[in-house]
């Protein structure tokens, strides 16, 4: 958690609980490493051979995803056969025991680490709005809001609930609510719905509450909203505390999570995506890498070194950077008020950097996935951070912080961070 935030907010998770969890995480990690070391020594050369086979299978699988037709099937089948052989040989050679023990210990350690690094902040209650309005989509998240009886629960709290029906203009519904005198807005739906309602809330200077009624609810997670507590999130408009976070935009279109170019953006454009997300995405991969695929827009951009960026399969621009590959909080944003964009390029290698602005040019209109919504935009695409643009209310019962806000920056930093928690020293990462 940022040092400036520490002065205003206090962690409410009891220190003794965090210390015990941190100690358990350290002990299980060391025990897992010891189990692997003993297993490899005792099983030489069989153990190292199995590790090599897993690496080969992984390489074949990744390359197979880039291809289509017979070559894809061959590589994926070979990868599967190699992995199956690893399992069989591990049983025959009796080398899998140590790996199994290590895996169990690491799983237990991961749970303990999550508890140790869990951040929960206390926010002074903000004045209760007099005319709060929630726009809710009964179809989002498989009907999550409807199952939670959100309309009735909102009415019981003095919150006007406006249902988004098929054919309704979401923006117009929100504009009408503002015209009626709404002094706080909330959205119960997917991240695309959240972004549109948040845009108007920011424009009007109104507080906004994120109700996690979508499928993934990435914005809610990084804000510190409990994604399993749809009804409880409404209490943000009753006695919730308030924080100020950034938004981001591309060519004036606001997004709360990310905008993507390349493989994901093209998958989102396809009619099959809504009903079969995974298979559609996999079928888009070969096209993104330029193998046997249609002609795609050429993306021109500048990398962090100031030189023109190379051809890539995907570009991801996020509202504040995501943590990737960490022991806790991977795929989440530790901060939502860093006044910067996170940029990730995926091609022959992975590049990550931050910038307040990022520009992508092209020779033709570019498919863009914005918070899961499919758009086509005219170049150049100008991405900008909008610092501290949105007032967000969060229920007092919810964490109020991202899962990665108090987590170390890398897996290598986890053990020292856990040790600092055990010893009661300030700072975790």
TACOR-V13632 format. One record per residue. N is the residue number from 1. NEAR is the number of other C-alpha atoms within 10 Angstrom. D_FIRST is the distance of its C-alpha to the first C-alpha in Angstrom with 2 decimals. Layout:
n=(N/N)
near=(NEAR/NEAR)
d_first=(D_FIRST/D_FIRST)
//
This chain:
n=(1/2/3/4/5/6/7/8/9/10/11/12/13/14/15/16/17/18/19/20/21/22/23/24/25/26/27/28/29/30/31/32/33/34/35/36/37/38/39/40/41/42/43/44/45/46/47/48/49/50/51/52/53/54/55/56/57/58/59/60/61/62/63/64/65/66/67/68/69/70/71/72/73/74/75/76/77/78/79/80/81/82/83/84/85/86/87/88/89/90/91/92/93/94/95/96/97/98/99/100/101/102/103/104/105/106/107/108/109/110/111/112/113/114/115/116/117/118/119/120/121/122/123/124/125/126/127/128/129/130/131/132/133/134/135/136/137/138/139/140/141/142/143/144/145/146/147/148/149/150/151/152/153/154/155/156/157/158/159/160/161/162/163/164/165/166/167/168/169/170/171/172/173/174/175/176/177/178/179/180/181/182/183/184/185/186/187/188/189/190/191/192/193/194/195/196/197/198/199/200/201/202/203/204/205/206/207/208/209/210/211/212/213/214/215/216/217/218/219/220/221/222/223/224/225/226/227/228/229/230/231/232/233/234/235/236/237/238/239/240/241/242/243/244/245/246/247/248/249/250/251/252/253/254/255/256/257/258/259/260/261/262/263/264/265/266/267/268/269/270/271/272/273/274/275/276/277/278/279/280/281/282/283/284/285/286/287/288/289/290/291/292/293/294/295/296/297/298/299/300/301/302/303/304/305/306/307/308/309/310/311/312/313/314/315/316/317/318/319/320/321/322/323/324/325/326/327/328/329/330/331/332/333/334/335/336/337/338/339/340/341/342/343/344/345/346/347/348/349/350/351/352/353/354/355/356/357/358/359/360/361/362/363/364/365/366/367/368/369/370/371/372/373/374/375/376/377/378/379/380/381/382/383/384/385/386/387/388/389/390/391/392/393/394/395/396/397/398/399/400/401/402/403/404/405/406/407/408/409/410/411/412/413/414/415/416/417/418/419/420/421/422/423/424/425/426/427/428/429)
near=(19/13/8/8/10/11/8/11/15/13/15/12/16/8/14/13/11/22/21/15/23/27/20/20/28/22/13/20/20/15/17/23/17/13/19/20/15/12/21/18/12/13/17/11/10/16/22/14/14/20/12/12/16/18/15/15/21/17/13/20/20/14/14/23/19/20/23/19/9/10/14/19/15/15/20/20/16/17/23/16/13/20/19/14/15/20/15/13/16/17/12/10/12/14/20/21/14/21/19/14/16/23/17/13/20/20/16/15/25/20/14/21/24/21/20/29/27/22/22/22/20/17/19/14/16/17/12/15/18/14/17/26/27/28/24/25/25/24/17/19/18/12/15/20/23/17/11/15/13/24/20/14/15/20/12/10/13/16/24/19/20/17/17/17/12/9/6/10/11/18/14/10/16/24/15/12/21/20/9/10/12/19/19/26/29/28/27/31/27/27/29/21/22/28/23/18/25/29/22/19/25/19/10/13/14/19/23/31/31/33/32/32/34/26/15/14/23/21/27/27/20/24/25/20/30/22/21/10/15/22/17/19/28/27/22/26/31/22/19/23/21/23/19/15/21/22/27/29/24/22/14/11/12/25/25/26/28/26/26/23/22/26/25/26/27/26/26/24/18/14/10/13/15/12/9/10/14/12/12/19/19/17/16/24/24/21/21/26/20/16/12/12/14/9/9/16/14/15/20/16/18/14/17/13/8/8/9/11/15/15/17/20/19/20/22/19/29/28/33/30/25/25/22/15/12/18/20/27/24/17/16/23/26/26/23/26/20/17/21/22/28/22/25/20/22/17/15/11/8/10/13/15/14/17/17/17/18/19/15/18/18/15/13/14/17/24/23/26/23/26/22/20/15/19/15/13/13/13/16/19/20/14/24/24/26/20/19/16/20/24/19/24/31/33/25/23/18/21/23/26/27/25/25/26/26/25/30/25/22/16/13/11/15/23/22/14/23/27/17/17/23/20/11/13/10/9/15/21/18)
d_first=(0.00/3.79/6.38/8.50/6.83/6.95/10.55/11.43/9.97/10.60/10.02/13.53/13.99/16.50/15.81/19.21/18.54/15.39/17.48/20.43/18.65/17.18/20.73/22.31/20.19/21.20/24.81/25.24/23.90/26.32/29.08/28.65/28.97/31.99/33.58/33.30/34.71/37.60/38.31/38.55/40.78/43.06/43.41/44.02/44.94/44.38/40.64/39.75/42.17/40.32/37.01/38.87/40.30/36.90/35.80/39.07/38.68/35.20/36.59/39.54/37.48/35.21/38.31/40.11/37.55/38.45/42.11/44.30/47.63/49.30/47.12/43.96/45.72/47.08/43.81/41.92/44.84/45.01/41.29/41.76/44.87/43.15/40.34/43.05/44.88/41.82/41.79/45.56/45.67/42.87/45.08/48.29/46.94/44.99/41.90/39.46/38.97/36.44/34.40/34.48/33.41/30.54/29.42/29.52/27.60/24.86/24.66/24.34/21.72/19.66/19.88/18.93/15.87/14.68/15.25/13.60/10.26/10.63/8.16/10.37/10.05/13.25/14.41/17.76/20.45/21.67/25.47/27.10/28.64/32.41/33.10/30.26/31.26/29.95/31.39/31.65/33.02/35.00/35.20/31.55/30.16/33.65/34.25/31.09/31.31/35.04/34.77/32.37/34.97/32.44/35.13/36.50/33.14/32.18/35.59/35.23/32.17/34.01/32.32/34.68/34.39/35.78/36.61/36.42/39.76/41.17/42.36/40.26/38.60/34.94/34.47/37.66/36.62/33.47/35.54/38.09/35.55/34.40/38.08/38.70/36.21/32.96/30.23/27.39/27.22/25.92/26.56/27.35/27.89/26.65/24.15/27.14/28.08/24.56/24.62/28.06/27.45/24.13/26.16/28.62/26.14/24.46/27.96/29.11/26.05/25.84/22.93/22.36/21.65/21.08/23.41/22.98/26.68/26.70/27.00/23.56/21.38/18.70/17.60/17.37/15.32/12.54/12.77/12.43/16.21/18.17/20.49/23.15/23.58/25.39/27.25/24.43/22.47/25.38/24.38/21.78/24.96/26.24/23.74/20.36/17.57/16.75/14.02/14.99/14.28/16.15/19.25/21.24/24.99/27.84/31.17/30.15/29.12/25.62/23.35/20.10/19.41/21.65/25.14/27.08/30.28/32.54/32.89/30.67/31.85/35.44/35.03/33.80/36.96/39.29/40.98/40.35/36.54/36.13/38.32/37.48/34.09/33.98/37.57/37.43/34.40/36.16/39.33/37.57/36.23/39.64/40.11/36.83/37.94/41.29/43.49/46.33/44.35/45.16/44.69/41.14/39.81/39.15/35.65/35.41/32.12/30.77/28.40/25.79/28.70/30.63/33.27/34.41/32.49/34.53/35.60/32.86/32.83/29.74/27.37/24.10/22.40/19.20/17.38/14.31/14.33/14.27/13.33/16.77/18.26/15.35/16.07/13.56/12.59/15.21/16.35/13.32/11.08/7.29/7.70/10.89/11.35/11.64/15.41/16.49/18.28/17.80/21.31/22.67/26.36/28.19/31.65/33.19/29.75/26.13/24.53/20.99/19.95/18.38/20.47/20.80/24.16/26.01/29.72/31.80/35.57/38.23/41.96/41.83/39.70/36.57/35.41/31.79/29.68/27.36/25.15/27.97/30.75/33.54/34.53/36.72/35.97/38.12/36.91/35.31/31.98/29.67/25.98/23.88/20.46/20.83/17.95/17.03/20.14/19.52/19.03/17.77/18.72/17.27/19.23/18.18/19.00/16.47/12.85/11.54/8.48/9.05/10.21/8.32/4.70/4.84/7.95/9.74/10.99/14.47/16.81/18.15/14.97/14.79/17.44/16.22/12.74/14.79/17.10/14.59/13.87/17.67/18.42/16.00/14.55/11.17/8.44/8.48/8.80)
//
